[in-house]
Amino acid sequence: MGERDHCCSTHLIDGDGTFNITGIDSFMKEVKLSECGLSYAVVAIMGPQSSGKSTLLNHLFGTNFREMDAFKGRSQTTKGIWMAHCVGIEPCTIVMDLEGTDGRERGEDDTAFEKQSALFALAVSDIVLINMWCHDIGREQAANKPLLKTVFQVMMRLFSPRKTTLMFVIRDKTRTPLENLEPVLREDIQKIWDSVPKPQAHKETPLSEFFNVEVVALSSFEEKEEHFKEQVANLRQRFFQSIAPGGLAGDRRGVVPASGFSFSAQQIWKVIKENKDLDLPAHKVMVATVRCEEIANEKFSSFIANEEWRQLEETVQSHPVPGFGRKLTSILEVCLSEYDVEATYFDEGVRSSKRKQLEDKLLQLVQPAYQFMLGHIRSGTFDRFKEAFQNSLTEGKGFAVAARDCTEYSMSQFDEASADVDIDQANWDSSRVRDKLRRDIDAHIEEVRAAKLSELTTMYETKLNEALSGPVEALLDGASDDTWPAIRKLLRRETETAVRGFSNALSGFEMDEVTKEKMLLRLEDHARGVVEAKAKEEAGRVVIRMKDRFSTLFSHDSDSMPRVWTGKEDIRAITKTARSASLKLLSVMAAVRLDDNADSIENTLALALIDPKSGAAANRGISIDALASSSWEEVVPSSKTLLTPVQCKSLWRQFKVETEYTVSQAIAAQEASKRSNNWLPPPWAIVALVVLGFNEFMTLLRNPLYLGVIFVAFLLMKALWVQLDISGEFRNGALPGILSISTKFLPTVMNLLRKLAEEGQSPGNANPQRNPPVPAKTVTSNDNGGLSSSASSEITSSENGTEYSSPAPRQKVQ
């Protein structure tokens, strides 16, 4: 039989009624009673003091209870209640030896403890042995009658008592056959049962409802020891499989599982000591509640200490665990199965309730790990979605299609992964995490969508900037009547191209038509904004542009050649033409004309600035200045105005001031040119010379030698004139010319005489060397005219294709 094949006993309740908690716990561990479940039996024996109860138990069950020494006289041997393990009997059988009744040692207190111990025996035992003398059967004042009364009376204190087998052991059997003794005994028992007061509910309840009555007889141990032992051996066989159907306690009910026996016994004795009625069904539930809770706590603690669970919990906090749901389900199933095994014999309602509580505690413990795992799955799925979505867009798939396909695939991946994480014992819903993943995916799609739309918008806006800025600047620079029509045509062509490409690009986003139209309108507005911004930028530099145009037209002729002021040019007409062209530029820059609406800004400026007299004549009687306003009447809205009338007037004044110097320099250069090229005296002087010099003329005709001398003198003067460059010297002014000539006159004369002397010394030369021609001096027109412009520009007209370029800083004229 293994480790239980030896006797083990303990003093369960001492003579003072103190329950030995430590002793019964040690007893249960040594006997391993907790492992028996419901497969165990409890046998108790009661009877008069010194009736051989302990001797019977020792021979019947192989126990080692203390026996009375007959040589020392009859006295109390067993005090309180002792408990021992039966040797060699299956199932596991526990025997309790109760203190004998009617003992002189307790005196008057005998009845109280007798009832308490009897009630305890009936509450915890499956089989109760009642030891009685054979000679008491049939006697009215027999010793067994008070004992039977006690048993039946205390039984009434048990609510719904368990069914107990009462085995009457007749000791020191005489020659009277048992068949004759048993009816008499059963009759006495029935009389005692009928005489005991019973509750109303059990008035008519038969004895067999509460007790199975068995009767056995044994010979005298002292007189027929061998025969006694033989009978006891036969009786012992009846205790094998005593709880099986048909056994001595085969129809027992309300059994407490073995693991709760210790606690149950403690609580029963506590209630009995407090002299309360003992509700066995409620007690059974209470024992089941306490014991199942203890088992649940043990299993919960063992689960926390489980190495596999601890490793799983630690790992899942940092990264996902493959097969998480399967592993955790297995660990939980083992824990709950162990609980089921240990609590299987307790009250079903209590057992199920405590199991549910244990399961809830375990699930509460593992839920953070489950949430960690779902978090890993969500983040991993989200990362894979972003990568797949980016790859789809890179491959050229439409945005909406790529978003839809990647979202569906990612959500199906999450569903599969979350299903693998599910725990069989829990009915957890991962919908919240799934919704969070979907929100993250939608937010990412919206973020990428906004970025892509912004990128597309920026790309087409950049294209429009490049396509419009340069041409618009060139068209505004070459201001003419066709400037704004050309800009409108350019704007319309480039806008249509950009809108068409942008619309095709937006088709992949599958957006609603209203949103798409808004974005296309914003692109068109941007195109108009580019033109308006460029126009505003050029309007800010209008004075510079006007000066460049004026300088170009004023300083160059129709062939774009630098103009030389010879005195034949009409400076007034040239100035008016150049200013008119500059005014044309000002009128073009005055307002944005992207709408095909006619205006009279140019006429207004021309009448007010170029020909104010004719404008005044046309508006005779009206003294209001046409430019004394902050807006143009034809320009609506006012935001299209680049230069207000007042600003135009101010800019024109500034322009005229800054160009007047150029005109004055041209006039000065023309006058100087006239002076340098006109050496004849006035006509009246010529007439006076003819009239007054007639006599001298006639003298020369009469003396031709004078004529030769005059001719030689003329040649000398001409040579000095050329050598001294008198005309060039006087161009800088009279006083500087005189000073310069006075310093050069003597050296020049000496040089001329030296050359004549050299010519005279070589008369025999066949090919006399001629004097080299005197090189003509170059005259810088800028010295007097100031004809160069401070800036150069190029103006191209879309209609006539004429180009104007400004002259070099210094133009030389031979």
Disulfide bonds with the S-S distance in Angstrom:
none
